Structure formats: structure tokens, C-alpha cells
Amino acid sequence: MIPTIILLLVSLLTVVPTCRAQDTDDARGYLGVRLGITAASSTDIGGGLGATPNEQVLGVSLGVNLGRYLGVELAGDGWERNMRLAGRTIGEFAMYTVMPMLRARYPLLEGRVSPYVLVGVGAAYTEFNDRKRPGFEVDVGGTAWGVAAALGVGAEYFVANNIAIGAEAKYIISRDQDVRLNGGRQSLDLDTLLATAGVRLYFPEVRGR
């Protein structure tokens, strides 16, 4: 997966634009793909459970720029962390988020570069899976739905009128997810920073009259 994304990004950098590469004032939709790494706020997630802080994350976005400065998108991200108990890895803990996001950007350099900020609230789904041998002796598992929020910043660089590459940092706030542990329910602190790089493919503009 990672080599494929890298190859795609390198290929996009070699594209010779058929028109001026820049952000526009017109309304237009886009599809984005992101790949990166997580950085958890703590390896202690509650109830004596720990989790690895740095794991691969994959994200997708479907959105629309409403004009020069504002846009909305539906963003989905997913990642897995190794869960530990008493210093031993007992399985993997997956988290998936789906959020409506407001995206405010400020095009610079004649629209070639667009830094932006993101804010959103949505749903988070978690599940314990891929149990490891030390976890066979532990009553742990389950799935849960909860509310999550996100704050983020990023910037994109247009290599063509309809293609932009960029980087994004997004902090996920999620503190009400539960897991079954030794006959009880344990609430987990799953705040996570997502650092990703990706590409946006823009659809044709919807020009005003």
C-alpha cells in the first residue's frame, strides 16, 4: 500500500499541467486519499491497558469547495494499535471515524498553495481483534460506537488545475469508547494525532452565472 501511494505522488509531480495549476473561487467537489502515521497522546488508554502510539493510518475524504475560502467534506480515517496488558501484546484495537468537517482555507501564491484548518464532529467505531497468544487467558473484547471530534491543519499544493498534493495534521478527540475487560466495561481514552500526506482529485467547477 505505501509503495503504491508513494509512486502515485511521484507520478503526479511529473504531470505537465494542461492549464494553470491553482485553487479557484468556483464551487467544485473533490475526492481525497491520505496515508500516514498516528501519534497517541498516551500509551495508557485506561484500566491498566496500554497501546502502541505509532501505527499506520489510512483516510479518505469526499467534499466540496463552496467558494474561495470555505468548504465541507465527509472524512473517514482508520487505524489499528497493538493493545497491551501487563507489558504483553494481547491483540489489536482498531478505530474508525466518520466525520462531517468544515474546511476553511486561504489560497496563497495566486492560488498555487492553500493552507487550511479543519473542524468536525462525528462517529467513532472501535473493535478488539486479532487476539495474540498472551490474550487467550484474558477476558477482553467487544465493539463500541461513540462520539468523536477533530481539529486539524493542513496545506495543499496544486500540481495541476484538478490535482493537489498535501500534508495534514488532525487531532482526534475520543474519550468515551468502551472495551470488555475481565467481566466489566472499561472506558478508554483514545485521543490520537493523525499525521498524513495525500492527494486530492478535483471534479470540474460549477461556475456561477
C-alpha positions, 0 to 999 in steps of 0.5 A, spaced: 500 500 500 505 505 501 509 503 495 503 504 491 501 511 494 508 513 494 509 512 486 502 515 485 505 522 488 511 521 484 507 520 478 503 526 479 509 531 480 511 529 473 504 531 470 505 537 465 499 541 467 494 542 461 492 549 464 494 553 470 495 549 476 491 553 482 485 553 487 479 557 484 473 561 487 468 556 483 464 551 487 467 544 485 467 537 489 473 533 490 475 526 492 481 525 497 486 519 499 491 520 505 496 515 508 500 516 514 502 515 521 498 516 528 501 519 534 497 517 541 497 522 546 498 516 551 500 509 551 495 508 557 488 508 554 485 506 561 484 500 566 491 498 566 491 497 558 496 500 554 497 501 546 502 502 541 502 510 539 505 509 532 501 505 527 499 506 520 493 510 518 489 510 512 483 516 510 479 518 505 475 524 504 469 526 499 467 534 499 466 540 496 469 547 495 463 552 496 467 558 494 474 561 495 475 560 502 470 555 505 468 548 504 465 541 507 467 534 506 465 527 509 472 524 512 473 517 514 480 515 517 482 508 520 487 505 524 489 499 528 494 499 535 497 493 538 493 493 545 497 491 551 496 488 558 501 487 563 507 489 558 504 483 553 501 484 546 494 481 547 491 483 540 489 489 536 484 495 537 482 498 531 478 505 530 474 508 525 471 515 524 466 518 520 466 525 520 462 531 517 468 537 517 468 544 515 474 546 511 476 553 511 482 555 507 486 561 504 489 560 497 496 563 497 501 564 491 495 566 486 492 560 488 498 555 487 498 553 495 492 553 500 493 552 507 487 550 511 484 548 518 479 543 519 473 542 524 468 536 525 464 532 529 462 525 528 462 517 529 467 513 532 467 505 531 472 501 535 473 493 535 478 488 539 481 483 534 486 479 532 487 476 539 495 474 540 497 468 544 498 472 551 490 474 550 487 467 550 487 467 558 484 474 558 477 476 558 477 482 553 473 484 547 467 487 544 465 493 539 463 500 541 460 506 537 461 513 540 462 520 539 468 523 536 471 530 534 477 533 530 481 539 529 486 539 524 491 543 519 493 542 513 496 545 506 495 543 499 499 544 493 496 544 486 500 540 481 495 541 476 488 545 475 484 538 478 490 535 482 493 537 489 498 534 493 498 535 501 500 534 508 495 534 514 495 534 521 488 532 525 487 531 532 482 526 534 478 527 540 475 520 543 474 519 550 468 515 551 469 508 547 468 502 551 472 495 551 470 488 555 475 487 560 475 481 565 467 481 566 466 489 566 466 495 561 472 499 561 472 506 558 478 508 554 481 514 552 483 514 545 485 521 543 490 520 537 494 525 532 493 523 525 499 525 521 498 524 513 500 526 506 495 525 500 492 527 494 486 530 492 482 529 485 478 535 483 471 534 479 470 540 474 467 547 477 460 549 477 461 556 475 456 561 477 452 565 472 
